[in-house]
Amino acid sequence: MVLSVCNEKGGSGKTTIAINLAVKLGLLQEDTLLIDADPQRSIEVFTNIRDRENIELTFNTVAKFGSSLAKEVVSLKSKYDAIIIDTGGRDSEEMRQALAVSDIVIIPTVPSDLDIAVLNKMINLFNQAKAFNPNAKALITISKASPNPFLRKKIEDLKNYIQDKKLEDIKLSNSILHELEAYKNAFSKGQGVLEFLKEDQKAYKDFNNFFDELVEYTNN
């Protein structure tokens, strides 16, 4: 299974999702490779912190850029239960390569008017990639949503906007990943939120709900 986390706009929570997915799969003892295709190389920072904190790295990581990304992913698919690709926040060759080889494309989207315009382009890029990767599916996930109840309308507006488009092989997740300090605090300790928090805390529940929905969508 190859999953990529893609959005042309930076600051949508791509790396946070990719890292926490790899941590979750590692906790489940799935043989996982996390590919850092983002020039910011935040995953390298995370793994260095984890090493410094003497925390076992339960997944493998590699940085990969350029036109050979897709070919290398295809050659590695049989060696891992899951490959996760974290792409940069721009329309890059790496992002297009990831779209061409992924079984599931996760598109994190911030509930704001500016991000809707970017989301339209991501939907078009995904649909273009379907010509080469016809079995791919995409999961649009509302990410970095404010827990402020006064901003709930923005989330509902985004949900309605996506649902009205009636997209094929593209689903809007019911789960929402909120903007919470726990993600940053966990990262600074070299941990995912599922390692850093207790089960009854909000970020833990948010991410577990997202993961469960992702698994269900993948298996359907």
C-alpha positions in Angstrom: 0.0 0.0 0.0 1.4 3.4 -1.0 0.0 6.5 0.6 1.0 10.1 -0.2 0.2 13.3 1.6 -0.1 16.1 -0.9 -1.2 19.7 -1.1 0.2 22.5 -3.2 -0.2 24.9 -0.3 2.2 24.9 2.6 1.0 24.9 6.2 -1.8 22.4 5.7 -0.4 19.8 8.1 1.1 17.3 5.5 4.2 16.4 7.5 2.3 16.1 10.7 -0.1 13.6 9.1 2.7 11.7 7.4 4.8 11.3 10.6 1.8 10.3 12.8 0.7 7.8 10.2 4.1 6.2 10.2 4.2 6.2 14.0 0.7 4.6 14.1 1.6 1.9 11.6 4.9 1.3 13.5 2.9 0.8 16.7 0.8 -1.8 14.8 4.1 -3.5 13.8 3.5 -2.8 10.1 6.7 -2.7 8.1 6.6 1.0 7.1 8.8 3.3 5.0 8.3 7.0 5.3 9.7 8.9 2.3 10.6 12.5 2.8 10.1 14.3 -0.6 9.8 17.7 1.0 12.9 19.9 0.6 12.2 21.3 4.1 13.2 17.8 5.4 11.2 18.1 8.6 11.1 14.3 8.8 14.8 14.3 9.2 14.5 16.7 12.0 11.9 14.5 13.7 14.0 11.3 13.4 17.1 13.1 14.7 15.1 14.3 17.8 13.8 10.7 18.2 17.3 9.4 18.1 18.5 12.0 20.6 15.7 11.1 23.0 16.7 7.4 22.6 13.3 6.4 21.3 13.1 3.4 19.0 12.4 4.2 15.4 9.6 1.8 14.5 9.6 2.7 10.8 12.3 3.3 8.1 12.9 6.7 6.5 14.6 7.9 3.4 14.8 11.3 1.6 14.1 11.2 -2.1 13.8 13.9 -4.7 13.7 14.1 -8.5 12.2 12.2 -11.4 13.1 8.7 -10.2 10.8 8.8 -7.1 8.0 6.9 -8.8 10.2 4.1 -10.1 11.9 3.6 -6.7 8.5 3.5 -4.9 7.3 0.8 -7.4 10.5 -1.2 -6.8 10.1 -1.0 -3.0 6.3 -1.8 -2.8 6.9 -5.5 -2.3 9.3 -5.0 0.6 7.0 -3.0 2.8 3.5 -3.2 4.2 3.1 0.5 3.7 5.0 3.3 2.0 4.1 6.9 3.0 5.3 9.8 0.9 5.4 13.3 2.4 5.6 15.9 -0.4 6.4 19.6 -0.3 3.9 22.4 -0.2 4.1 23.3 -3.9 3.3 21.8 -7.3 6.5 19.8 -7.7 7.8 16.9 -9.8 7.9 14.9 -6.5 4.2 15.6 -5.9 3.2 14.6 -9.4 5.3 11.4 -9.2 3.7 10.5 -5.9 0.2 11.0 -7.3 1.1 8.6 -10.2 2.0 5.7 -7.9 -0.1 6.1 -4.8 -3.0 3.8 -3.9 -4.4 6.5 -1.5 -3.7 10.3 -1.8 -4.5 12.2 1.4 -5.2 15.9 0.7 -5.2 17.9 4.0 -7.2 21.1 3.6 -7.5 24.0 6.0 -11.0 25.4 6.2 -10.5 28.8 4.6 -11.5 30.6 1.4 -7.9 30.7 0.2 -7.4 26.9 0.6 -10.5 26.1 -1.4 -8.9 27.6 -4.5 -5.8 25.4 -4.0 -8.0 22.4 -3.3 -9.6 22.8 -6.7 -6.2 22.6 -8.3 -5.3 19.5 -6.2 -8.5 17.8 -7.4 -7.6 18.5 -11.0 -4.0 17.2 -10.5 -5.4 14.0 -8.9 -7.8 13.5 -11.8 -5.0 14.0 -14.3 -2.9 11.4 -12.5 -5.8 8.9 -12.7 -4.9 8.5 -16.4 -1.7 6.8 -15.3 -3.0 5.4 -12.0 -6.7 4.5 -12.5 -7.2 2.7 -9.2 -6.0 5.5 -7.0 -8.4 7.1 -4.5 -8.2 10.4 -2.6 -9.2 11.3 0.9 -9.7 15.0 1.5 -9.2 15.7 5.2 -10.0 18.9 7.0 -6.8 19.7 8.8 -5.6 22.3 11.3 -9.1 23.3 12.0 -9.6 25.7 14.9 -11.3 24.2 17.9 -13.0 27.6 18.3 -16.8 26.9 18.0 -17.3 30.2 16.2 -15.3 28.8 13.2 -17.5 25.7 12.9 -19.4 27.3 10.0 -16.2 27.5 7.9 -15.8 23.7 8.4 -19.4 23.1 7.4 -19.1 25.4 4.4 -16.1 23.4 3.2 -17.9 20.1 3.7 -20.9 21.3 1.7 -18.6 22.7 -1.0 -16.8 19.4 -1.5 -20.0 17.2 -1.2 -21.7 19.4 -3.9 -19.0 18.6 -6.4 -19.9 14.9 -6.4 -16.3 13.8 -7.0 -15.5 10.3 -8.3 -12.9 8.3 -6.2 -12.5 11.3 -3.9 -14.0 11.3 -0.5 -14.3 13.9 2.2 -13.4 12.4 5.6 -15.8 12.8 8.4 -13.0 13.0 10.9 -11.3 16.4 11.5 -7.8 17.1 12.6 -7.8 20.2 14.8 -5.1 22.7 15.3 -3.8 21.6 18.7 -0.5 22.3 20.5 -0.2 18.6 21.2 1.1 17.9 17.7 3.9 20.4 18.1 4.7 19.3 21.6 4.9 15.6 20.5 7.1 16.5 17.5 9.5 18.4 19.8 9.9 15.2 21.8 10.4 13.0 18.8 7.0 11.3 19.3 3.7 11.0 17.5 0.6 12.1 19.4 -0.4 8.5 19.9 2.8 7.9 21.9 2.8 11.3 23.6 -0.8 11.5 24.8 -3.2 9.5 26.8 -6.2 7.9 25.0 -8.8 10.3 26.3 -7.0 13.4 25.1 -8.4 15.3 22.1 -5.5 15.0 19.6 -5.2 11.3 20.3 -8.9 10.8 19.6 -8.8 13.0 16.5 -5.9 11.1 14.9 -7.2 7.7 15.8 -10.6 8.6 14.3 -8.8 9.8 11.2 -6.7 6.6 11.0 -9.7 4.3 11.4 -11.6 6.1 8.7 -8.6 5.9 6.4 -8.3 2.2 6.9 -12.0 1.7 6.2 -11.8 3.8 3.0 -8.7 1.9 1.9 -10.4 -1.4 2.3 -13.6 -0.5 0.5 
